[in-house]
Amino acid sequence: MAKIPGPPSFDGLKRRMAKHRAENPTRKDHFVRQTYCLGLIDARAKAREWFDEFPKAAYWTEVESWRQLDGDRIEFTMRRLPSAD
């Protein structure tokens, strides 16, 4: 009686994935990011502009990080997916 073969080896796939990651080390995810440094009122307007243009439900838009600087300036990074499904 013939022996049933086991699952295929994933060694080739693992090597290709490792090679791809080694050749493209800076690409961690597929998000589009933009960092701004604006006054408080302008920062709010810019964030609102992103949420209006790229709705959170479709693009996963969010303020990824922010900090308050001297003189009422806000440095913040907006993040979204490059396209909606």
N, C-alpha and C positions, 0 to 999 in steps of 0.2 A: 504494500500500500504506500502511496506517495505521501511524503510529509508536507503539511501545509506551511507555506513560507510565512515568516514573521513579518512584522512591519518594516517598511523600507528604512534605510539608514538616512539620517538627516545631516550627515557629515558634510556633504557638498553644499547644502543650503547654509549650514553654519559658517563654512569658510567664505562663501559669497557675501553673507551678511557682515561678517567681520571685516572683509576687505572693503566693502562699501562704507562702513562706519569709519574705517581708518582713513579712507580717501576724502571723506566729508566730515571732519571732526567738528566744525562749527555749527552744523545744522542739527539742532536738538529737537525742534518741533516745527510745525508748519504755520505758526502764528506770525502775523504782520505786527510789528511794533513801531511806535513813533514816540520819541521823548520830546517834551516841550518844557520851556522855562518861561512862564508868563506871570503877569500880575493876577491877583485873585479873581477879579471880574472876568478878565480875558481867559483865564484857565477854565473857569466854569463854562464859559461860552464855547470854548474849544471842545471840552468833554461832551457838552450837549450836542454839538455839531456831529461828533463821531457817533453818538447814540442815535441821532436822527438819521444819519446817512447809512449806518450799519446797525440795524436793530439787534439787540442783545439775543433775542430768541433764535435768529438765523445765523449770526456771525460770532456769537459768544463774546461780544464786545464787553470790555471791562477796563477800569482803571487798574492797571497791574500794580503800580507802586506810586507813591507820592511823598513829598516832603516839603515842609515850609522853610524857605530861605529868608535871609534878612531882607527887610524892606517890603514885606507883603508879597513876595514872589513865591510861586509854587512851581516846583519841578515835578513833573509826573510823566508816566509812561502809559500810553493807551495800547491795548492789545485786542486783536480781532483775527478771525479766520480770513484767509484770502478771498474766499467765495462761499456763498451759501449753497447748500444742496438743493 
